[in-house]
Amino acid sequence: MWRFGWKPGRGLQGTDLEAVLVSASYGTDPLLRSACEAVREGDAEAGAALLVETRRDPEARAYQAQALGRAAVDRPDEIAELSGTGADPADVLLWLGHALLARAVALPSGGADTAQADRKAFEAALHEARVPLAESARLNPDDAAPWAALQTVAMGLGEREERERAWEEVAARAPHLYPAHMTRVRALAPARGGSAEEMFAAAGAAADTAPEGSPLPSVLALAHAEYLRGERRRLVREGNSAYITSMAMGRLHGDAVSELFQLAQAWASAAVPHVRDVQAHHLFGWAFHRAGEADLARWHLGSVGRYVCDVPWSFFGSARTEAALAMSELGVDPRVAPGEE
């Protein structure tokens, strides 16, 4: 349960705290992180063996494919070669697609300041990732994971019809798949041609229909982060200084905080272990820190251990720096295991 009213000890400060944090890009499960490290060192078979065990668990499959894809971002040829070793083609193609997708999202993504050549390279990389993902979906029609990744591809390319199709395919196979709902919320943001109303409606629907104990309601915090990021960009484009922009954005307050509190409390009281727990804690922790609810933010950020997620912190600067600053202000020491004082 939530621990309120406690007095935190003196935590690490500034860059010292940043140095303690570990990126969650390769997952938070020791077995998965070990496999990712093996893949980075050239042992592609370690990743293939792990994916075999996820075929009946959409959340684990999408989670592991994403992490393994990041680990193999510089080794797509080695993944492709697994097809000749007896590995399941659908698994290989899913992994290859995620590796190519990880390579694509690392490129300049086509914002207002992105050169046309960079935008073309980004789009070409996304099209390249689409090919193995679509083939994986064809080979394994029951698998939601390739459709979740295809949803991201379509979002990056600005293809509304393809994005909607991918979303419908995911929802038909795994209606509560966490990464698919995250992409859904982000795709409907005003900055991507949607509207605040659409985005918050999608996040609210996900929260309202989530299974008991699921971290899925945290996507509502993601919607708030996307909205504030859009507002920040608008203010900067209008020529406002960093100080004026920061002051104008203000805090989350009122009904928004009350709704997030109720969702977070319901999750905390009935939480079922989930591969996205750390991500959800970061989203709720960010939101409550933004709202000035120190006890709530402290509890959530004290539950992530040393792991830092890019979302939502990277929306407002360096993810590691932003998360470390929040932890420092709250007195959270990531060296202390969750649940300890």
Secondary structure, 3 states (H helix, E strand, C coil): CCCCCCCCCCCCCHHHHHHHCEECCCCCCHHHHHHHHHHHCCCHHHHHHHHHCCCCCHHHHHHHHHHHHHHCCCCHHHHHHHHHHCCCHHHHHHHHHHHHHHHHHCCCCCCCCCCHHHHHHHHHHHHHHHHHHHHHHHHCCCCCHHHHHHHHHHHHHCCHHHHHHHHHHHHHHCCCCHHHHHHHHHHCCHHHCCCHHHHHHHHHHHHHHCCCCCCHHHHHHHHHHHHHHHHHHHHHHCCCCHHHHHHHHCCCCCHHHHHHHHHHHHHHHHCCCCCCHHHHHHHHHHHHHHCCCHHHHHHHHCCCCCEECCCCHHHHCCHHHHHHHHHHHHCCCCCCCCCCC
